[in-house]
Each structure stands twice: as structure tokens, then as C-alpha cells.
């Protein structure tokens, strides 16, 4: 499932300096793509059904029926994935992001989230590790590009300190003032980089929002009424679930999809359904785990009143902690024609494992 295309670093306007890792839009918002140019788009997906448990089940069913060609949620790694640094690539969800949103919304509406406490704790631990790794690589490249005269000679420990401070709760302005002292002064030789640096920090640590790594860990580990009581930290838990590293593989943006006549579920993008083709690029153990997780999610969404499946679902979330993002390897892909003789069109598909 295609969820995030490559974007140039530090292109967004600077945000407010007061703890400004804020999202420009909720990760739960959805977008609707009109099937034909010039037609009026249908209402947003979240308006098609109500938010009751039955409505959420209907929403999940609608997404499976219509597929990504009609309805597809907006996706944003929010600093959790390495920058592509090349056009034409994206991060694909194996279990569709739509389904993970439906899972979260159903858990919340039925007050079942606490039944996945152990599994969500593993999601948080793995997600924060992923943030540290991705952010370190991203800001190292960003800062060397923006202000290489200063950062070109930095040791890796300097960049690691920025990541640690950001996850501990420092705002982009505080990060800039701490690690680039004096840069805020208009008379500084490199003052022109001050706002771009704040923008880099805002982008790369967006996922942590108005929270901190400690607050996120604490809220998911808390007991009874304190569990997930911190709204800002809870929002981060949601994002980390949506972007579990083991549920992501990187590949070409333009793939064969269910709407193409040449579609093969064992080789192509699953659209708004589970991506069977991921078995071509991940290990058998990894695929078996994520396939089982998808099936447990389907079982729960099909009958949210039956919580007997949630212990197994939680154990599978714990197992997902062992897996990482699967990176792009050109030998795993090939270009195929999905058009006609008169209107040829090429797209990428995975090769079968030998």
C-alpha cells in the first residue's frame, strides 16, 4: 500500500518556536480521491459512516470493498522513516494503514485499548528506537547540507545529542539555541541558517508532538486510570502503531495495483488490502507473523464485542518488535507494461523469490 512519497528536506515554513512539533493535520484524517478528473469527490471517508463500533466495522468493510482507488488515507512517516533522497520512492504498508486506524478507533470506542497494553508497550519501545535511528540519519544529512561549514567536522555524538534532546522534549528553537549558540543573532555569520535549522528539527521530530519519549513510555506502562491518560503521549502511541517498522517496506512509488488488468496479488501492491506480495522481500518468519497479525485484526474488527482474540493480537504486536523496515533492493523489482499497445504504461512489481 503506497503511503508516503519522497519529499525534499526542510521545505516547510518555520513553525512557532514554542514546542512546535505540532501536526498540520491529524494522522486520522482521510482523503478521498475522485475516480475521474472533473467529477465531484465523495465526502471524506470518516463522514461516510458514524464512529460507533458498528460504524467502524462498516468503515473497514467499505475500505475493503472500494479499495485504494476510491478511498485512501493520507500517510506521513512524521520523521519515523529515513528520507528517500531520491525521487520515485515511497514507504509501503503491508497491513494497510486504513486497517490500523480502524483497529485503533475500534479499540478506543469499545474501551479495549488497555487489553493490548503489553503489545502496545512493545510498539512504543520499537517505535522510539526507530525514531532515534531515522532522526539521526536524517538530521545528519540535513544539517551537513544546510550548514556544512559548521557541522561538517562534527563527531556523530553531536548529532546524537540533538536527537536525545529532542526526544527529551526540547522544542526546535531550544534545540537550535542549544546546539548552535549565537546563531539566532542577526549579526552571526551563519544567521541565515537559523530558521531553516528550526524547520529541519520541526520536521524530523514531528512525531513526538507535544510529548516526550519518557511520557510516551510512561503512559503506556501506567496502571488502571493512568493508562493512556496523557492525551499528547497517547497521540504518539497511535502514530507509532501506524508506522511499525516491521510493517513497512520501501519501494517504487509507481506499482501495479488491483485496478490494473495485469495485477497479481503475489507480486503487486495490495492497494487497500493486505499486501501478500511482501513475502517476496521479507523473511518467512516475518511474513508469517505479520500475516497472522492481519488475520487477528480482521477477526476483531469483524466482531469487536468478542475480545478473546486480543491476547493473541497483543502477543503478535510483541513479536513485531523484532522486525525492521525492509529497504529497497533493485534486484527485487522489475518494470512491466500495464497499459495497451496504443497507450503503453509501465509500473514496478516485485520479482518472485528464487
C-alpha positions in Angstrom: 0.0 0.0 0.0 1.5 3.4 -1.0 1.6 5.8 1.9 4.4 8.3 1.6 6.2 9.7 -1.4 9.7 11.3 -1.2 9.8 15.0 -0.3 12.7 17.5 -0.2 14.1 18.1 3.2 13.4 21.3 5.1 10.9 22.7 2.6 8.1 23.6 5.1 7.8 27.1 6.5 9.2 27.5 10.1 6.8 26.8 12.9 6.2 28.5 16.2 9.2 28.3 18.5 7.0 27.2 21.5 7.2 23.4 21.5 6.2 23.4 17.8 6.4 19.7 16.8 2.7 20.0 16.0 1.0 18.2 13.2 -0.5 20.2 10.4 -3.3 17.7 10.2 -4.4 14.8 12.3 -3.0 11.4 11.3 -6.5 10.1 11.5 -7.8 12.4 8.7 -8.7 10.8 5.5 -8.7 12.0 1.9 -10.9 10.9 -0.9 -9.5 10.6 -4.4 -12.0 11.3 -7.2 -12.3 8.4 -9.6 -12.4 10.7 -12.6 -10.9 14.1 -13.3 -13.5 16.9 -13.1 -16.0 14.9 -11.0 -17.1 15.9 -7.5 -15.3 13.9 -4.9 -17.4 12.0 -2.4 -17.4 13.1 1.3 -14.4 12.2 3.4 -14.2 8.6 4.4 -14.7 9.3 8.1 -18.1 11.0 7.2 -19.4 8.0 5.2 -20.2 6.1 8.4 -20.6 7.1 12.1 -18.0 6.4 14.7 -19.9 3.8 16.6 -18.4 0.3 16.8 -20.9 -0.8 14.1 -19.9 2.2 12.0 -16.2 1.5 12.4 -16.8 -2.1 11.2 -18.8 -0.6 8.2 -15.9 1.7 7.5 -13.4 -1.1 7.4 -15.7 -3.1 5.1 -16.2 -0.1 2.8 -12.4 0.3 2.5 -12.0 -3.4 1.6 -14.8 -3.2 -1.0 -13.8 0.0 -2.8 -10.0 -0.3 -2.4 -7.4 2.4 -2.6 -8.5 3.7 -6.0 -11.5 5.4 -4.3 -10.6 5.9 -0.7 -7.1 6.1 0.8 -5.9 7.7 4.0 -3.2 10.3 3.9 0.0 8.8 5.3 3.0 10.6 6.8 6.0 9.0 8.5 6.4 12.1 10.6 10.2 11.6 11.0 9.9 7.9 11.6 11.4 6.9 8.3 14.7 7.8 6.6 14.4 10.4 3.9 14.4 8.9 0.4 16.9 11.4 -1.1 15.8 10.2 -4.5 12.5 10.7 -6.4 10.2 7.9 -7.2 10.2 6.0 -3.9 7.7 5.6 -1.1 7.1 3.6 2.0 4.5 0.8 1.6 2.4 -0.6 4.4 2.0 -4.3 4.4 -1.1 -4.2 6.7 -2.9 -1.2 5.3 -2.7 2.0 7.3 -6.5 2.2 6.9 -6.9 -1.0 8.8 -4.6 0.1 11.6 -6.6 3.3 12.0 -9.8 1.2 12.2 -8.2 -1.0 14.8 -7.3 1.9 17.0 -10.6 3.6 16.6 -12.5 0.4 17.5 -10.3 -0.3 20.5 -10.9 3.2 21.7 -14.7 3.2 21.1 -15.1 -0.1 22.9 -12.6 0.8 25.7 -10.5 -2.2 24.8 -7.1 -0.4 24.3 -5.9 -1.5 27.8 -6.3 -5.1 26.7 -3.4 -4.6 24.4 -1.2 -3.0 27.0 1.8 -5.4 26.6 1.7 -5.3 22.8 1.4 -1.5 22.7 4.4 -1.3 25.1 6.4 -3.2 22.5 5.2 -1.0 19.7 6.3 2.1 21.7 9.8 0.6 22.5 10.4 -0.4 18.9 8.9 2.9 17.5 11.1 5.1 19.7 14.2 3.2 18.7 13.1 3.7 15.0 12.7 7.4 15.6 16.2 7.7 17.1 17.7 5.8 14.2 15.8 7.6 11.4 16.2 11.1 13.0 19.9 10.6 13.5 20.5 9.8 9.8 18.1 12.5 8.6 19.4 15.4 10.7 23.0 14.5 10.0 22.3 14.8 6.2 20.1 17.8 6.6 22.4 19.8 8.8 25.5 19.0 6.8 23.7 20.2 3.7 22.3 23.4 5.4 25.3 24.4 7.4 28.2 22.2 6.5 30.7 24.9 7.3 29.9 24.2 11.0 28.6 20.6 11.1 31.0 19.1 8.5 33.6 18.4 11.2 31.1 17.3 13.9 31.5 13.9 15.5 28.4 11.6 15.5 28.0 12.3 19.2 27.0 15.9 18.4 24.1 14.7 16.2 23.2 12.1 18.8 22.9 14.7 21.4 20.4 16.7 19.3 18.2 13.6 18.9 18.4 12.9 22.6 17.4 16.4 23.5 14.5 16.4 21.0 13.1 13.2 22.3 13.5 14.5 25.9 11.2 17.4 25.0 13.2 20.4 23.7 11.5 22.5 21.0 13.1 23.3 17.6 14.0 26.7 18.9 15.6 25.3 22.1 17.5 22.7 20.0 18.8 25.4 17.7 19.8 27.7 20.5 21.5 24.8 22.5 23.4 23.3 19.6 24.1 26.4 17.5 24.8 29.0 20.2 24.7 32.6 18.9 23.1 31.6 15.5 19.9 33.5 16.4 21.8 36.7 16.5 21.3 38.6 13.1 25.0 39.5 13.2 26.1 35.9 13.2 28.0 34.8 10.1 25.5 31.9 9.5 22.3 33.5 10.9 20.6 32.8 7.6 20.5 29.1 8.5 18.7 29.7 11.8 15.1 29.4 10.6 15.9 26.5 8.2 17.5 24.6 11.1 14.4 25.1 13.2 12.3 23.8 10.3 14.6 20.8 10.0 14.1 20.0 13.7 10.3 20.6 13.4 10.1 18.1 10.5 12.4 15.4 11.8 10.8 15.3 15.3 7.2 15.9 14.3 6.1 12.5 15.6 6.9 13.3 19.2 4.4 16.2 19.1 3.7 17.9 22.4 5.1 15.0 24.3 8.4 13.3 25.2 9.8 9.8 24.9 9.6 9.3 28.6 6.0 10.4 28.8 5.0 8.1 25.9 6.7 5.1 27.6 5.2 6.0 31.0 1.6 6.4 29.7 1.5 3.0 28.0 3.1 1.4 31.1 0.8 3.0 33.6 -1.8 1.1 35.6 -5.6 1.5 35.8 -6.9 5.0 35.1 -3.4 6.4 34.5 -3.1 4.1 31.4 -3.1 6.3 28.3 -4.3 9.3 30.4 -1.8 11.6 28.9 -3.5 12.7 25.7 -0.4 14.1 24.0 1.6 10.9 24.7 -1.3 8.8 23.6 -1.3 10.5 20.3 2.3 9.4 19.8 1.4 5.8 20.7 -1.1 6.0 17.9 1.4 7.2 15.4 4.0 4.5 16.4 1.3 1.9 15.8 0.5 3.3 12.4 4.2 3.2 11.4 5.5 -0.1 13.0 8.9 -0.6 11.3 8.1 -4.3 10.6 5.0 -3.3 8.7 6.9 -1.1 6.2 8.9 -1.8 3.1 10.5 0.8 0.8 9.9 0.6 -2.9 9.0 2.4 -6.1 6.0 4.8 -5.9 4.5 3.6 -9.2 3.5 0.0 -8.8 1.0 -2.4 -10.4 -2.2 -2.1 -8.3 -5.5 -4.0 -8.0 -7.1 -1.7 -10.6 -4.7 -2.9 -13.3 -5.5 -5.8 -15.6 -2.1 -7.3 -15.0 -2.5 -7.3 -11.2 -1.0 -10.3 -9.4 -1.6 -10.3 -5.6 1.6 -12.3 -5.1 3.7 -9.6 -6.8 1.9 -6.3 -6.6 0.7 -3.6 -4.3 -2.2 -4.7 -2.3 -4.0 -1.4 -2.5 -6.3 -1.2 0.5 -5.9 -4.9 1.3 -3.1 -6.8 3.0 0.0 -7.0 0.7 0.6 -10.6 0.0 3.5 -9.6 -2.3 5.6 -8.6 0.8 6.5 -12.3 1.1 8.9 -11.7 -1.8 11.1 -9.2 0.2 10.7 -10.3 3.9 11.7 -13.5 5.7 9.2 -16.4 6.0 9.1 -15.8 9.8 8.4 -12.1 9.4 5.7 -12.8 6.8 4.0 -15.4 8.9 4.0 -13.1 11.9 2.5 -10.1 10.1 0.0 -12.3 8.2 -1.2 -13.7 11.5 -1.4 -10.2 12.9 -3.5 -9.1 10.0 -5.9 -12.0 10.4 -6.3 -11.3 14.1 -7.1 -7.7 13.4 -9.7 -8.8 10.8 -11.2 -11.1 13.4 -11.5 -8.4 16.0 -12.9 -5.8 13.6 -15.4 -8.3 12.3 -16.8 -8.8 15.9 -15.5 -6.2 18.3 -17.6 -7.4 21.1 -15.5 -10.6 21.2 -12.3 -9.8 22.9 -11.0 -13.3 23.1 -8.7 -12.6 20.1 -6.9 -9.6 21.7 -4.4 -11.6 23.8 -3.1 -13.3 20.7 -3.1 -10.0 18.8 -1.1 -8.4 21.6 1.5 -11.2 21.5 1.9 -10.7 17.8 2.5 -7.0 18.3 5.2 -8.0 20.8 6.8 -10.3 18.1 6.7 -7.4 15.6 9.3 -5.7 17.8 11.9 -8.0 16.3 11.4 -6.7 12.7 12.7 -3.7 10.9 11.8 -1.6 7.8 12.7 -3.6 4.7 14.8 -1.4 2.4 14.7 -1.2 -1.4 16.9 -3.5 -3.4 16.8 -3.1 -7.1 17.3 -6.8 -7.8 13.9 -7.4 -6.1 12.0 -5.3 -8.6 11.2 -5.2 -12.3 9.3 -2.9 -14.7 6.3 -4.4 -16.5 3.8 -3.0 -19.0 0.3 -2.5 -17.6 -1.1 -0.5 -20.4 -2.0 -1.2 -24.0 -0.2 -1.2 -27.3 -1.7 2.2 -28.1 -1.2 3.6 -24.6 1.7 1.7 -23.0 2.2 2.3 -19.3 4.9 0.8 -17.2 4.9 0.2 -13.4 7.1 -1.7 -10.9 6.4 -5.1 -9.5 8.2 -7.5 -7.2 10.1 -10.5 -8.5 9.3 -13.9 -7.2 11.9 -15.3 -4.8 14.1 -17.9 -6.4 
